[in-house]
């Protein structure tokens, strides 16, 4: 009986986690005058602006056959953008600090263990890019997680495809190991196309360190495919 109850509870947690996409994005305040817009050379599905505090993330709107993004009512500050395409590419301008090359030693192994254990719902992950800040005492990582095992909704229906999530994770250095501290969920989808491979990502400097004041900043045309 205890085993059955545990399995039922675990299934409930998985289904709830799979459906919970609310609360990912920060709500804007009407009347705030700041904003961002740009035209790109490929069709998008999502546009996300992450404020420099790495806690506030805003979802943009798309127009012109999904080749223009727009963020309205943004507070004054600096932002990094993530753009998801209709293919399998993610373009990002995250300011992660100095490039982190951990090699294949104990430090890398410890970091990967921390990533894997941080969320048991997902059974796969990929470290897309990492960087060191604060004199190397902290590490930031863009992480993609995926669950390609069977997942049920609250109504007991099977989801159409894998569940995918992107997050920005922070680790603190402790001797020759890394301690998982916080993460900021950035994007989540149930991949109806059934893709079980990880997405490809590309760092685009023009998408990062963008200052917004009390007006809408037009970034012009950004060539993502070059």
C-alpha positions in Angstrom: 0.0 0.0 0.0 2.8 2.4 0.9 4.6 1.7 -2.4 1.3 2.3 -4.3 0.7 5.6 -2.5 4.2 6.7 -3.2 3.9 5.9 -6.9 0.6 7.7 -7.2 2.1 10.7 -5.4 5.2 10.6 -7.7 3.0 10.4 -10.8 1.0 13.4 -9.5 4.2 15.4 -9.0 5.5 14.6 -12.5 2.2 15.5 -14.2 1.9 18.7 -12.2 5.5 19.7 -13.0 4.9 18.9 -16.7 2.0 21.3 -16.9 3.2 24.1 -14.6 4.4 26.8 -17.0 2.8 29.7 -15.0 5.1 32.0 -13.1 8.0 31.7 -15.5 7.8 35.3 -16.6 7.8 38.5 -14.7 4.6 40.6 -15.1 5.2 44.1 -16.5 3.7 47.2 -15.1 1.4 49.2 -17.4 2.7 52.7 -17.8 6.4 51.8 -17.7 7.8 53.5 -20.8 10.8 51.2 -21.6 10.9 48.7 -24.3 12.8 46.7 -26.9 12.1 45.7 -30.5 14.1 44.3 -33.4 13.7 42.5 -36.8 15.5 39.2 -37.3 16.2 37.0 -40.3 14.5 33.8 -39.2 11.1 33.0 -37.8 10.9 32.8 -34.0 8.6 31.0 -31.5 9.7 32.7 -28.3 11.6 35.9 -27.3 12.8 36.3 -23.7 14.5 39.2 -22.0 16.4 38.5 -18.9 17.3 41.5 -16.6 20.8 41.7 -15.3 19.6 40.7 -11.8 19.0 37.2 -13.4 15.7 36.9 -11.6 13.4 39.0 -13.7 12.5 37.5 -17.1 10.0 38.9 -19.6 8.3 37.2 -22.5 8.0 39.3 -25.7 5.4 39.3 -28.4 6.1 38.4 -32.1 4.8 40.0 -35.3 5.6 40.3 -39.0 5.4 36.5 -39.6 7.3 36.0 -36.3 10.4 37.8 -37.5 10.0 40.8 -35.2 10.0 40.7 -31.4 8.8 43.4 -29.1 9.0 43.9 -25.3 6.8 46.6 -23.8 6.7 48.2 -20.4 10.3 47.1 -19.4 11.8 48.7 -16.3 15.0 50.7 -16.8 18.0 48.4 -16.7 20.3 46.1 -18.8 18.9 43.0 -20.5 20.1 39.8 -22.3 17.9 38.2 -24.9 17.1 34.6 -25.8 15.4 33.8 -29.1 13.9 30.4 -29.9 13.4 29.6 -33.6 10.9 27.3 -35.4 13.8 25.0 -36.1 16.2 23.6 -33.5 18.3 26.7 -32.8 18.5 29.0 -29.8 20.2 32.4 -30.2 21.3 34.0 -26.9 23.3 36.9 -25.6 23.6 35.9 -22.0 26.5 37.7 -20.2 28.0 34.8 -18.3 31.4 36.3 -17.5 34.7 34.9 -18.5 34.6 31.6 -20.4 34.8 28.6 -18.1 36.9 25.7 -19.3 36.7 23.0 -16.6 38.3 20.3 -18.6 37.4 16.7 -17.7 38.7 16.6 -14.1 37.1 16.4 -10.7 35.7 19.9 -10.9 33.8 19.1 -14.1 32.6 15.8 -12.8 31.3 17.4 -9.6 29.5 20.2 -11.5 27.8 17.6 -13.8 26.6 15.6 -10.7 25.1 18.8 -9.2 23.3 19.6 -12.4 21.9 16.0 -12.7 20.7 15.9 -9.1 19.1 19.4 -9.1 15.9 18.2 -10.8 14.9 14.5 -10.9 11.9 15.2 -13.1 14.2 15.5 -16.1 16.4 12.5 -17.1 18.7 14.3 -19.5 20.6 17.6 -19.6 23.0 19.6 -21.7 25.4 22.3 -20.6 25.2 24.8 -23.5 27.6 27.5 -22.2 29.4 28.4 -18.9 31.1 31.4 -17.5 32.9 32.6 -14.4 32.0 35.7 -12.4 33.3 37.4 -9.2 36.9 36.4 -9.7 36.0 32.8 -10.5 34.1 32.2 -7.2 30.8 31.7 -9.1 29.9 29.9 -12.2 26.9 30.6 -14.5 25.6 28.0 -16.9 22.9 27.9 -19.5 21.3 24.4 -19.0 18.9 22.6 -21.2 16.9 19.8 -19.5 14.8 17.1 -21.1 12.4 14.4 -20.0 11.8 11.8 -22.7 10.2 9.3 -20.5 6.4 8.8 -20.4 4.7 11.7 -18.7 1.0 11.9 -17.9 -1.2 15.0 -17.5 -3.4 15.4 -14.4 -6.2 13.8 -16.4 -4.1 10.7 -17.0 -3.5 11.5 -20.7 0.0 10.9 -22.2 1.9 14.0 -23.3 2.5 14.2 -27.0 6.3 14.5 -26.8 9.3 15.1 -24.6 9.3 17.9 -22.0 12.1 20.5 -22.5 13.3 23.3 -20.2 16.1 25.9 -20.4 17.4 27.5 -17.2 20.2 29.8 -16.1 22.0 28.1 -13.1 24.4 29.5 -10.6 27.1 27.5 -8.8 29.4 28.7 -6.0 33.0 27.4 -5.8 33.8 25.3 -2.7 37.5 24.1 -2.7 37.7 21.9 -5.8 33.9 21.3 -6.0 30.9 23.4 -7.0 27.7 23.9 -4.9 24.4 24.3 -6.8 22.9 27.6 -5.5 20.0 28.9 -7.6 18.5 28.6 -11.1 16.2 30.8 -13.1 13.8 28.9 -15.4 13.7 30.6 -18.8 11.7 28.4 -21.2 9.7 25.2 -21.1 7.8 23.3 -23.8 6.1 20.0 -24.5 7.8 19.2 -27.8 4.9 18.0 -29.9 7.3 17.3 -32.8 8.8 14.5 -30.7 12.4 15.7 -30.9 14.5 13.9 -28.4 17.7 15.5 -29.3 19.0 18.7 -27.6 18.6 22.0 -29.3 21.7 23.9 -30.7 22.6 27.3 -29.3 24.6 30.2 -30.6 25.9 33.1 -28.7 25.2 36.4 -30.5 26.8 39.5 -28.8 24.2 41.9 -30.2 21.6 40.1 -28.1 23.4 40.9 -24.8 24.1 43.8 -22.5 21.3 46.0 -23.9 20.4 49.0 -21.9 16.8 50.1 -21.7 15.7 53.5 -20.5 12.3 55.2 -20.5 11.7 54.7 -24.2 11.4 51.9 -26.7 14.8 51.0 -28.1 14.8 49.7 -31.7 17.8 47.5 -32.4 17.2 47.5 -36.1 17.9 44.3 -38.0 19.8 41.6 -36.3 21.4 38.9 -38.6 21.2 35.7 -36.6 22.0 33.2 -39.4 25.4 34.8 -40.4 
